[in-house]
């Protein structure tokens, strides 16, 4: 097994009050249609069986989705973008659920 698969990428977000929180990177991907890259995050330290809120952001222009370096993450502002992100997330979750059934 590749050790890179076991290492969880993490990113810190600072909220409007200046509080810093650590998040695990669930997935990053590019959208040719929107010409942007996106990142899906969830709070660090959650157990695998624990329900979590997944947050989605657009990466800063020029940031590599395979190795995001941070910067100011951009809010997703249009319903069309949200629908695309939700579709990608649902596909990812459906794929993961299918893997669990095979084990």
Secondary structure by P-SEA (a helix, b strand, c coil): ccccccbbbbbbbbccccbbbbbbbccccccccccbbbbbbccccccccbbbbbbbbbccccccccccccccccccccaaaaaaaaaaaaaaaaaaaaaaaac
